[in-house]
């Protein structure tokens, strides 16, 4: 049973601490879920499940998906499933829904994710948490007074989510610098990829491709991270931010930015979509996940996931019309592409894919230009991939996304 991508929407992707900063992840999620139903003219009574996630977790809403349903005027009979796995959250949501559709358990689901990097949930330091828990457990005045004597002002210092990888203590950018050095990815090549991302996104914006995806929120109706006037010279002038030594190559210009945004996509069984007479944007043919030890390259799992995916569906590079690669960093994309072309000595059994034509990659721009609201990027990529394949007059597209923890995902889509 094929899984049809019926369509989807996203908010504008905008710089964090900016024009969408007043909206929480819950509010952004409500906006796209309701907007997706309205834009596609869905009968909400036929929606069986919502798979939705966020990466910057808010413990006040332990099941964000269900909370969106309860607050959005949708039928409360819709099952809500919270999904979270860093940057592949949106694709994990799509995979869960696809499995349920292929199994015949459901025929229609919404999938997606939202991220408010402007409103991260703050915590106390560990010592402060232990102090307040102990205070709450104290039963007598004497016990409380004894606890108060142990109070320190530092217990109240708020802590934002750490950008460091829990298992290594390094940030994602620091890990990517190590990858760039290992695979000998030059600063010039990184800046060139970033320039293409902005140039392609600017063209897509001018031609209305991006507007067809975007559901305005308040007075915000377009992405605001695209830099049509950037240049190699401007990019080259930016200092490295993760390794400030002479070896450093990763800058704010060749990295994705902190971003607010949300996306939602409708998936149906092919039969349900055809029975309802719906236009079908594309089909999910297969989804593949892979993981590597962070020490092998934190963002290198797509180097395994994409070849495994292509082997499963029997596609060669020449069979694929559009490649949608998440651009966490330009260096990350280039490291993966080098392995796809040349192979990886650490994983000699992973098949080579070959050289991927530049003109088939991120033809509407990538995360460097458009932004990367972690959980929302997967939904954008599903829509972009189908649109890109159609724009090239082709039939097949693939998606590749890296994630923290040494994880990665790849998706094969087709259009008719």
C-alpha positions in Angstrom: 0.0 0.0 0.0 1.5 3.3 -1.1 1.6 6.3 1.2 0.5 9.5 -0.5 1.8 13.0 0.4 -1.4 15.0 -0.1 0.1 18.3 0.8 1.3 20.5 3.6 2.0 23.9 5.0 4.6 25.6 7.1 5.0 28.9 8.9 7.6 31.4 7.6 11.0 30.2 8.9 12.4 33.2 10.7 15.4 34.1 12.8 15.0 33.2 16.5 14.4 36.1 18.9 12.7 37.9 16.1 9.3 38.4 14.5 7.7 35.1 15.7 9.3 35.1 19.2 6.0 35.7 20.9 4.7 32.3 19.7 5.4 29.2 21.6 6.0 25.8 20.0 2.4 24.8 20.9 1.0 27.9 19.2 3.2 27.5 16.1 2.0 23.8 16.0 -1.6 24.7 16.3 -1.3 27.2 13.5 0.1 24.7 10.9 -2.1 21.8 11.9 -5.3 23.8 11.6 -3.9 25.6 8.6 -3.1 22.2 6.9 -6.6 21.0 7.4 -8.1 24.2 6.0 -5.8 24.6 3.1 -6.3 21.0 1.9 -10.0 21.1 2.6 -9.7 18.0 4.8 -12.7 16.4 6.6 -11.3 16.6 10.1 -13.5 13.7 11.1 -11.4 11.5 8.7 -8.1 12.4 10.3 -7.2 9.5 12.6 -3.8 10.4 14.0 -1.4 13.3 14.5 2.3 12.6 14.8 4.0 15.8 16.0 7.1 16.8 17.8 9.5 19.4 19.0 13.2 19.1 20.0 13.3 21.9 22.7 11.1 20.0 25.0 8.6 21.7 27.3 7.6 19.5 30.3 4.4 21.5 30.7 3.2 19.7 27.6 4.5 16.1 27.7 2.3 15.2 24.7 2.5 18.2 22.4 0.6 16.4 19.7 -2.4 15.7 21.9 -2.4 19.2 23.3 -2.6 20.6 19.8 -5.7 18.5 19.1 -7.4 19.5 22.3 -6.7 23.2 21.8 -7.4 23.5 18.0 -11.1 22.7 17.7 -10.3 19.4 15.9 -12.2 16.2 16.8 -11.0 15.1 20.2 -11.1 11.5 18.9 -7.9 12.1 16.9 -5.0 10.2 18.5 -2.0 12.4 19.2 1.5 10.9 19.3 4.5 13.0 20.5 7.7 12.4 18.5 11.2 13.6 19.2 14.6 12.8 17.7 16.5 15.9 17.2 16.7 17.1 13.6 15.0 14.0 12.1 11.9 14.5 14.3 9.7 15.4 11.3 10.9 12.4 9.3 10.4 10.1 12.3 6.8 11.4 12.5 6.3 10.6 8.8 7.8 7.2 9.3 5.5 6.3 12.2 2.4 7.5 10.2 3.6 5.7 7.0 4.0 2.4 8.9 0.5 2.7 10.3 -1.0 3.5 6.9 0.9 0.6 5.2 -0.3 -1.8 8.0 -3.9 -0.8 7.2 -4.5 0.5 10.7 -5.3 4.1 9.6 -5.8 5.8 6.3 -5.1 9.5 7.1 -2.7 11.3 9.4 -1.0 14.6 9.9 2.7 14.8 10.7 5.1 17.5 11.5 6.8 19.5 14.1 7.4 23.0 15.6 10.2 24.8 17.2 10.3 28.0 19.2 14.0 28.6 19.7 12.9 32.0 21.0 11.2 30.4 24.0 13.3 27.5 25.3 12.3 26.0 28.5 14.7 27.1 31.2 15.8 24.9 34.1 17.6 25.3 37.4 21.2 24.0 38.0 21.2 20.4 39.2 22.1 21.5 42.8 19.2 24.0 42.7 16.8 21.3 41.5 17.8 19.0 44.3 17.4 21.9 46.8 13.9 22.8 45.8 12.8 19.1 45.7 14.1 18.7 49.2 12.3 21.8 50.3 9.1 20.5 48.9 9.5 17.2 50.8 10.3 18.9 54.1 7.4 18.3 56.5 8.2 20.5 59.5 9.2 24.1 60.0 12.5 23.0 61.5 13.3 20.9 58.4 12.5 23.8 56.2 14.7 26.2 58.2 17.5 23.6 58.1 17.2 23.4 54.3 17.2 27.2 53.9 20.6 27.4 55.6 21.9 25.4 52.6 20.5 27.8 50.0 22.9 29.5 47.6 22.0 32.3 45.1 23.4 30.3 42.3 20.5 27.8 42.7 18.3 30.4 41.0 20.4 30.9 37.9 18.3 29.9 34.9 19.9 27.5 32.4 18.9 27.3 28.7 19.1 23.9 26.9 22.8 23.1 26.3 24.1 23.1 22.8 26.6 20.4 23.8 26.3 16.8 22.8 25.6 14.9 26.1 27.8 12.0 25.3 30.9 14.0 24.2 30.6 17.5 25.7 31.3 19.1 22.3 28.8 21.2 20.4 27.5 20.1 17.0 29.6 22.8 15.4 32.8 21.6 17.1 32.0 18.1 15.9 31.5 19.4 12.4 34.9 21.2 12.5 36.5 17.8 13.3 34.7 16.3 10.4 35.8 19.1 8.0 39.4 18.5 9.1 39.2 14.7 8.7 37.6 14.8 5.3 39.6 17.9 4.2 36.7 20.1 3.4 37.9 23.6 2.5 36.4 26.9 3.7 36.1 28.0 0.1 33.9 25.0 -0.8 31.8 25.6 2.3 31.2 29.2 1.4 30.4 28.3 -2.2 27.7 25.8 -1.0 26.2 28.5 1.3 26.1 31.0 -1.6 24.3 28.5 -3.8 21.8 27.9 -1.0 21.0 31.6 -0.7 20.9 32.1 -4.5 18.6 29.2 -5.1 16.3 30.2 -2.2 16.1 33.8 -3.5 15.0 32.5 -7.0 12.4 30.2 -5.4 11.1 33.1 -3.3 10.8 35.3 -6.3 9.1 32.7 -8.4 6.5 32.0 -5.7 7.6 28.5 -4.9 8.2 29.2 -1.2 5.0 31.2 -0.9 3.0 28.2 -2.0 4.2 26.4 1.1 3.9 29.2 3.6 0.9 29.9 5.8 1.3 33.5 7.1 1.2 34.0 10.9 0.0 37.4 12.0 1.8 39.9 9.7 4.7 37.6 9.0 4.3 36.0 5.5 7.8 35.1 4.3 11.1 33.6 5.4 13.6 36.2 6.6 16.9 34.4 6.6 17.5 34.4 2.8 20.3 36.7 1.8 20.0 37.4 -2.0 22.7 40.0 -1.8 25.4 37.9 -0.2 28.6 37.1 -2.0 31.7 34.9 -1.7 33.5 38.0 -0.5 31.0 38.7 2.2 31.0 35.0 3.3 34.8 34.8 3.3 35.0 37.9 5.6 33.2 36.1 8.5 35.3 34.6 11.3 35.1 31.0 12.3 32.9 30.5 15.4 33.6 26.9 16.6 37.3 26.7 16.1 38.9 30.1 16.3 42.4 28.8 15.4 43.8 28.9 11.9 42.2 25.5 11.2 38.6 26.8 11.8 36.4 26.9 8.7 32.8 27.0 10.0 31.2 30.4 10.2 27.7 31.9 10.8 27.5 32.3 7.0 28.0 28.6 6.1 25.8 27.2 9.0 22.1 27.1 9.5 20.7 29.7 11.9 18.7 29.4 15.1 15.1 29.5 13.7 11.5 29.6 14.8 8.9 27.8 12.7 6.6 24.8 12.2 5.3 22.5 9.5 2.5 20.0 9.0 2.0 17.5 6.2 -1.0 15.3 5.4 -0.3 11.6 4.6 -3.0 9.2 3.3 -3.2 5.8 1.9 -3.2 6.0 -1.9 -6.7 4.5 -1.9 -8.1 7.1 0.5 -6.6 9.9 -1.5 -7.9 8.6 -4.8 -11.4 7.8 -3.3 -11.6 11.4 -2.2 -10.5 12.7 -5.6 -7.4 14.4 -4.2 -4.4 15.7 -6.1 -1.4 13.8 -4.8 1.8 15.7 -4.4 3.9 12.6 -4.2 4.5 9.2 -2.5 6.8 8.1 0.2 8.5 5.0 -1.2 10.8 4.2 1.7 12.5 5.7 4.8 15.8 4.6 6.1 17.5 5.4 9.4 21.2 4.9 10.4 23.4 5.7 13.4 27.2 6.0 13.9 29.3 6.5 17.0 29.7 10.3 17.5 33.5 9.8 17.3 33.2 8.6 13.7 31.6 11.9 12.8 28.6 13.2 14.7 26.7 14.2 11.5 27.9 11.4 9.2 25.0 8.9 9.6 23.4 10.1 6.3 26.6 8.7 4.6 25.2 5.3 5.5 21.4 6.0 5.5 21.2 7.2 1.9 23.2 4.3 0.2 21.1 1.9 2.3 17.9 3.6 1.1 19.0 3.5 -2.5 19.9 -0.1 -2.3 16.4 -0.9 -0.8 14.5 0.9 -3.6 16.9 0.0 -6.4 17.8 3.6 -7.4 21.1 4.8 -8.8 22.2 8.4 -8.8 21.2 8.7 -12.4 17.6 7.6 -11.5 17.2 10.4 -9.0 15.9 13.8 -10.3 16.2 15.9 -7.1 18.2 15.7 -3.9 17.1 17.5 -0.8 19.9 17.6 1.7 19.4 19.2 5.1 22.2 21.8 5.5 23.0 21.9 9.2 26.4 23.1 8.0 27.9 23.3 4.6 30.8 21.2 5.8 28.4 18.4 6.9 26.8 18.2 3.5 30.2 18.2 1.8 31.6 15.5 4.1 28.6 13.3 3.3 28.9 13.9 -0.4 32.6 13.0 -0.3 31.8 9.6 1.3 28.9 9.0 -1.1 31.3 9.5 -4.0 34.5 7.9 -2.7 33.3 5.5 0.0 34.3 5.4 3.7 37.2 3.4 4.9 35.5 3.0 8.4 32.5 1.4 6.7 33.9 -0.5 3.7 30.7 -2.5 3.2 28.6 0.7 2.6 28.1 1.1 -1.1 29.3 4.1 -3.0 26.7 6.2 -4.7 28.9 8.3 -7.0 29.1 11.9 -7.9 25.8 13.8 -7.3 25.2 16.6 -9.9 25.2 20.0 -8.2 22.3 21.2 -10.3 20.0 18.6 -8.7 20.8 19.5 -5.1 18.5 21.8 -3.1 17.2 23.7 -6.1 15.0 25.8 -3.9 17.7 26.5 -1.3 18.5 24.6 1.8 18.6 25.1 5.6 21.5 27.6 5.4 19.3 30.0 3.6 15.8 29.0 4.7 16.6 28.3 8.4 16.3 25.2 10.5 13.5 24.9 13.2 14.7 21.5 14.2 11.4 19.5 14.3 9.9 21.4 11.4 12.6 20.8 8.8 11.4 17.3 8.0 8.0 18.5 6.8 9.6 21.2 4.7 11.9 18.7 3.1 9.0 16.4 2.2 7.2 19.2 0.4 10.3 20.6 -1.2 11.4 17.2 -2.5 8.1 16.6 -4.3 8.0 20.2 -5.7 11.7 19.9 -6.8 11.1 16.6 -8.7 8.1 18.1 -10.4 10.0 21.3 -11.3 12.6 19.2 -13.0 10.0 17.1 -14.8 11.2 14.0 -13.1 9.8 11.1 -11.0 12.1 10.4 -8.1 13.7 12.4 -5.3 15.6 11.7 -2.1 16.0 13.5 1.2 18.9 13.2 3.6 19.1 14.6 7.1 21.7 14.4 9.9 20.9 14.6 13.6 22.6 14.9 16.9 23.7 11.7 18.6 25.2 10.4 15.4 21.8 9.7 13.8 20.5 10.2 10.3 17.6 9.5 8.0 17.0 9.3 4.3 13.7 9.2 2.4 12.7 8.2 -1.1 9.8 10.0 -2.8 8.2 9.7 -6.2 5.7 11.7 -8.2 3.4 10.8 -11.0 
